[in-house]
Amino acid sequence: MSDDLVVREGERIPRRPLPDYSEASSFMDALKRDGIYGTIFRDSNQYGPLSMLLVLLISATITGAVIKIVSILDFSFLWS
């Protein structure tokens, strides 16, 4: 077990130290200061969950569009 992990009395699972976190004044300020990777994946500010929802929305839209395009195209010539 690492020296950083602290087991408190009455708990079995050690707690890791909290990550670096600093508040940003706006979403755009968070992206400028911490970058896309830092904001979305490292939760370096309070906009991490919001940015992850936006990534989910964008990826679901792209996936839905690809599925719709594939369903519209007629691939029956491949099997005849």
TILUMMAR-76205 format. One record per residue (C-alpha): y, z, x; residue in three letters; residue number from 1. Coordinates in pm, 1 decimal. Layout:
N
@Y = Y | Z = Z | X = X | residuo = ALA | num = NUM
...
END
This chain:
80
@Y = 0.0 | Z = 0.0 | X = 0.0 | residuo = MET | num = 1
@Y = 345.2 | Z = -87.5 | X = 129.2 | residuo = SER | num = 2
@Y = 592.0 | Z = 181.8 | X = 228.9 | residuo = ASP | num = 3
@Y = 851.4 | Z = 34.3 | X = -12.5 | residuo = ASP | num = 4
@Y = 641.6 | Z = 112.6 | X = -319.2 | residuo = LEU | num = 5
@Y = 704.3 | Z = 451.5 | X = -475.8 | residuo = VAL | num = 6
@Y = 451.8 | Z = 625.7 | X = -700.5 | residuo = VAL | num = 7
@Y = 627.7 | Z = 874.4 | X = -926.8 | residuo = ARG | num = 8
@Y = 460.7 | Z = 1185.1 | X = -1058.8 | residuo = GLU | num = 9
@Y = 248.8 | Z = 1110.5 | X = -1363.9 | residuo = GLY | num = 10
@Y = 237.5 | Z = 735.2 | X = -1292.6 | residuo = GLU | num = 11
@Y = -44.3 | Z = 533.5 | X = -1140.7 | residuo = ARG | num = 12
@Y = 129.1 | Z = 202.7 | X = -1079.6 | residuo = ILE | num = 13
@Y = 374.0 | Z = 200.4 | X = -788.1 | residuo = PRO | num = 14
@Y = 722.7 | Z = 71.2 | X = -857.1 | residuo = ARG | num = 15
@Y = 874.7 | Z = -194.5 | X = -638.4 | residuo = ARG | num = 16
@Y = 1240.3 | Z = -171.0 | X = -538.5 | residuo = PRO | num = 17
@Y = 1486.4 | Z = -344.6 | X = -768.6 | residuo = LEU | num = 18
@Y = 1598.8 | Z = -692.4 | X = -659.9 | residuo = PRO | num = 19
@Y = 1956.6 | Z = -769.5 | X = -560.3 | residuo = ASP | num = 20
@Y = 2164.2 | Z = -806.0 | X = -876.0 | residuo = TYR | num = 21
@Y = 2532.5 | Z = -868.4 | X = -928.3 | residuo = SER | num = 22
@Y = 2713.1 | Z = -951.6 | X = -1248.6 | residuo = GLU | num = 23
@Y = 2891.5 | Z = -1283.6 | X = -1290.5 | residuo = ALA | num = 24
@Y = 3194.3 | Z = -1345.6 | X = -1508.3 | residuo = SER | num = 25
@Y = 3052.2 | Z = -1662.5 | X = -1670.1 | residuo = SER | num = 26
@Y = 2742.9 | Z = -1880.9 | X = -1670.1 | residuo = PHE | num = 27
@Y = 2915.1 | Z = -2147.8 | X = -1460.6 | residuo = MET | num = 28
@Y = 3033.0 | Z = -1883.7 | X = -1214.1 | residuo = ASP | num = 29
@Y = 2673.5 | Z = -1758.5 | X = -1186.4 | residuo = ALA | num = 30
@Y = 2547.5 | Z = -2110.8 | X = -1111.9 | residuo = LEU | num = 31
@Y = 2820.0 | Z = -2171.4 | X = -855.0 | residuo = LYS | num = 32
@Y = 2772.8 | Z = -1839.0 | X = -678.0 | residuo = ARG | num = 33
@Y = 2393.8 | Z = -1790.8 | X = -689.8 | residuo = ASP | num = 34
@Y = 2280.6 | Z = -2150.6 | X = -732.5 | residuo = GLY | num = 35
@Y = 2037.0 | Z = -2287.9 | X = -987.3 | residuo = ILE | num = 36
@Y = 1729.6 | Z = -2141.4 | X = -815.8 | residuo = TYR | num = 37
@Y = 1885.0 | Z = -1796.9 | X = -776.1 | residuo = GLY | num = 38
@Y = 2003.8 | Z = -1782.1 | X = -1134.2 | residuo = THR | num = 39
@Y = 1689.3 | Z = -1916.1 | X = -1301.2 | residuo = ILE | num = 40
@Y = 1401.6 | Z = -1786.4 | X = -1089.8 | residuo = PHE | num = 41
@Y = 1533.0 | Z = -1488.7 | X = -894.2 | residuo = ARG | num = 42
@Y = 1731.4 | Z = -1328.7 | X = -1180.8 | residuo = ASP | num = 43
@Y = 2016.4 | Z = -1252.5 | X = -944.9 | residuo = SER | num = 44
@Y = 2258.3 | Z = -1205.1 | X = -1235.8 | residuo = ASN | num = 45
@Y = 2261.3 | Z = -1140.6 | X = -1610.4 | residuo = GLN | num = 46
@Y = 2227.0 | Z = -1512.5 | X = -1697.5 | residuo = TYR | num = 47
@Y = 1867.2 | Z = -1546.0 | X = -1572.1 | residuo = GLY | num = 48
@Y = 1702.4 | Z = -1525.6 | X = -1916.1 | residuo = PRO | num = 49
@Y = 1957.8 | Z = -1764.2 | X = -2069.4 | residuo = LEU | num = 50
@Y = 1908.6 | Z = -2020.7 | X = -1795.6 | residuo = SER | num = 51
@Y = 1528.5 | Z = -1996.1 | X = -1829.3 | residuo = MET | num = 52
@Y = 1562.8 | Z = -2066.9 | X = -2203.3 | residuo = LEU | num = 53
@Y = 1771.3 | Z = -2374.7 | X = -2123.1 | residuo = LEU | num = 54
@Y = 1504.4 | Z = -2496.2 | X = -1878.2 | residuo = VAL | num = 55
@Y = 1240.3 | Z = -2442.7 | X = -2148.1 | residuo = LEU | num = 56
@Y = 1449.9 | Z = -2637.0 | X = -2401.9 | residuo = LEU | num = 57
@Y = 1501.9 | Z = -2927.4 | X = -2160.9 | residuo = ILE | num = 58
@Y = 1136.7 | Z = -2945.3 | X = -2057.3 | residuo = SER | num = 59
@Y = 1017.7 | Z = -2926.6 | X = -2421.1 | residuo = ALA | num = 60
@Y = 1259.1 | Z = -3206.3 | X = -2517.9 | residuo = THR | num = 61
@Y = 1139.3 | Z = -3429.7 | X = -2235.0 | residuo = ILE | num = 62
@Y = 773.8 | Z = -3356.9 | X = -2316.2 | residuo = THR | num = 63
@Y = 829.7 | Z = -3428.8 | X = -2686.4 | residuo = GLY | num = 64
@Y = 1007.7 | Z = -3755.6 | X = -2607.3 | residuo = ALA | num = 65
@Y = 724.3 | Z = -3871.0 | X = -2379.8 | residuo = VAL | num = 66
@Y = 464.0 | Z = -3785.7 | X = -2645.7 | residuo = ILE | num = 67
@Y = 663.9 | Z = -3972.0 | X = -2911.0 | residuo = LYS | num = 68
@Y = 704.7 | Z = -4280.8 | X = -2691.0 | residuo = ILE | num = 69
@Y = 333.1 | Z = -4284.4 | X = -2610.4 | residuo = VAL | num = 70
@Y = 244.5 | Z = -4250.7 | X = -2980.2 | residuo = SER | num = 71
@Y = 475.7 | Z = -4539.6 | X = -3075.2 | residuo = ILE | num = 72
@Y = 337.2 | Z = -4776.4 | X = -2812.5 | residuo = LEU | num = 73
@Y = 29.5 | Z = -4971.2 | X = -2915.7 | residuo = ASP | num = 74
@Y = -241.4 | Z = -4935.8 | X = -2653.1 | residuo = PHE | num = 75
@Y = -517.4 | Z = -5086.4 | X = -2869.6 | residuo = SER | num = 76
@Y = -531.0 | Z = -5393.1 | X = -2644.5 | residuo = PHE | num = 77
@Y = -686.1 | Z = -5175.5 | X = -2376.1 | residuo = LEU | num = 78
@Y = -996.5 | Z = -5104.3 | X = -2582.0 | residuo = TRP | num = 79
@Y = -1062.5 | Z = -5450.1 | X = -2733.1 | residuo = SER | num = 80
END
